[in-house]
Amino acid sequence: MLITVPCVVSLTWRLQDAQGNAIDELEDPVEFFVGGDDLLARVEEALIDQTTGFEASLHLEPEHAFGDYKSELVFFEERSLFPDETEVGMQFDGLPEGATTQGMPPDLAYTVTEVYESHVVLDGNHPLAGIALRLDLVVRDVREATETEIEASTVDQPVFTVMNTAPGGTQLH
């Protein structure tokens, strides 16, 4: 079956930064919806009109991956707004309840980059923002999308799941 919009592809891949440092590897195939938000646009472009067994090595500049790094998305909030177990690397979906920072997008995932006695430093950039990437992928299977997948523009579960960890926030893992 040809990869067309809409369909579902099963992929394996190895993701590296521009210096060849490993970032992620999918050894077992994972399904992605083609024609929605499951894949980066450049990845979808490479897949269109291909079939099972297709292999590609893609170089993705930040603007074609997770965007440029924006220093204005780094800020701090009062430590008291976060659970006691808050630590560097945790991610919160949106701002914590009672956040005092004005003008920050409320719908981003914020990563904790530093924890101090009086405040927590948050970064609203995607962890891979500003990084050129190399993606080596293999199409393991192609199938028609179900009506449910077409309506949702996604396959059932994203690669990263969300867990509730605090009032007003969730942790991605």
C-alpha positions in Angstrom: 0.0 0.0 0.0 1.2 3.5 -0.9 1.6 6.0 1.9 -1.1 8.7 1.3 -3.1 11.0 3.4 -4.8 9.7 5.5 -3.2 6.4 6.5 -1.2 4.9 9.3 2.5 4.0 9.1 4.5 1.8 11.5 8.0 3.2 11.9 11.3 2.4 13.5 14.0 5.1 13.8 17.2 6.4 15.2 17.2 10.1 16.1 20.5 11.9 16.6 21.7 15.5 17.0 23.9 17.0 14.3 27.0 15.7 16.1 25.8 12.1 16.0 24.8 11.9 19.7 21.9 9.5 20.1 18.6 11.1 21.3 16.0 8.5 20.7 15.6 5.1 19.1 12.4 3.2 18.3 13.5 -0.4 17.9 9.9 -1.7 18.0 7.6 -0.3 15.4 5.3 2.5 16.5 2.2 3.7 14.6 1.7 7.2 13.4 -1.1 8.9 11.6 -0.1 10.5 8.3 -2.1 13.7 7.6 -2.4 14.9 11.2 -0.1 16.0 14.0 1.7 12.7 14.8 4.7 13.4 12.5 6.8 16.5 11.6 5.9 17.9 8.2 9.3 17.1 6.7 9.0 13.5 7.8 5.5 13.2 6.2 6.8 14.8 3.0 9.5 12.1 2.8 7.0 9.3 3.4 4.3 10.3 0.9 4.1 7.8 -2.0 6.5 5.3 -0.4 5.7 1.8 0.7 6.7 -0.8 3.4 10.4 -1.2 3.5 11.2 2.5 2.6 14.3 3.8 4.4 15.3 7.5 4.7 18.0 9.5 6.4 16.6 13.0 7.0 18.5 16.1 8.1 16.1 18.5 9.9 17.2 22.0 10.8 15.4 23.5 13.9 12.8 25.3 11.8 11.7 22.0 10.3 11.9 20.1 13.6 11.0 21.7 17.0 11.7 25.3 16.2 14.3 27.8 17.3 15.1 28.2 21.0 13.3 31.2 22.4 14.9 32.6 25.6 11.7 34.6 26.3 10.1 31.2 27.2 12.4 30.8 30.2 11.1 32.3 33.5 10.7 31.5 37.2 7.8 30.9 39.5 7.5 30.7 43.3 8.6 27.3 44.7 5.5 27.1 46.8 3.4 26.5 43.7 5.1 23.1 43.0 4.9 19.7 44.8 7.7 19.0 47.3 9.1 16.3 45.0 9.7 18.7 42.1 13.1 18.2 40.5 15.1 19.2 37.4 13.7 17.5 34.2 10.1 17.3 35.3 7.6 18.7 32.8 4.3 20.4 33.6 1.5 20.7 31.1 0.7 24.4 31.4 1.4 26.9 34.1 0.8 25.9 37.8 -2.3 27.1 39.5 -1.5 30.5 41.0 1.2 31.3 38.5 2.2 35.0 38.6 4.1 35.2 35.3 2.2 37.4 32.9 2.2 36.7 29.1 3.5 33.2 29.1 1.5 30.8 26.9 -0.7 28.7 29.2 -0.9 25.7 26.8 2.8 24.7 26.6 4.7 21.9 28.4 7.2 23.6 30.7 10.4 21.8 31.8 11.9 22.4 35.2 15.5 23.4 34.6 16.5 24.6 38.1 15.0 24.2 41.6 15.9 26.7 44.3 14.6 27.2 47.8 12.5 30.2 46.8 11.7 29.6 43.1 11.6 27.1 40.2 13.0 27.9 36.7 10.7 26.8 33.9 11.5 26.5 30.2 8.6 26.5 27.7 10.8 25.5 24.7 10.5 21.9 23.4 13.5 20.0 24.8 14.8 19.7 21.2 14.2 23.3 20.2 17.2 24.9 18.5 18.8 21.6 17.6 19.5 20.2 14.1 18.5 16.6 14.0 19.3 13.5 11.9 16.5 10.9 11.6 17.1 7.5 10.1 13.8 5.8 9.7 12.3 2.6 8.2 8.7 2.0 7.2 7.7 -1.3 8.7 4.0 -1.3 7.7 1.3 0.8 6.1 -2.4 0.5 6.6 -5.6 2.3 6.1 -6.6 4.7 8.9 -9.8 3.8 10.8 -12.7 6.3 10.9 -11.9 7.0 14.5 -8.2 7.8 13.7 -9.3 10.0 10.8 -11.7 12.0 13.0 -9.1 12.4 15.7 -6.2 13.1 13.2 -4.0 10.8 15.3 -3.4 7.2 16.2 -4.8 6.2 19.6 -1.8 7.0 21.9 1.0 9.5 21.5 4.6 8.3 21.9 4.7 10.4 25.2 2.0 10.0 27.7 0.8 12.5 30.3 0.4 11.8 34.0 -1.2 14.2 36.5 1.4 15.2 39.1 0.2 18.4 40.7 -2.7 20.8 40.9 -2.8 22.7 37.7 0.0 20.7 36.1 0.8 17.3 34.6 4.1 15.6 34.0 5.1 14.2 30.7 7.1 11.0 30.6 
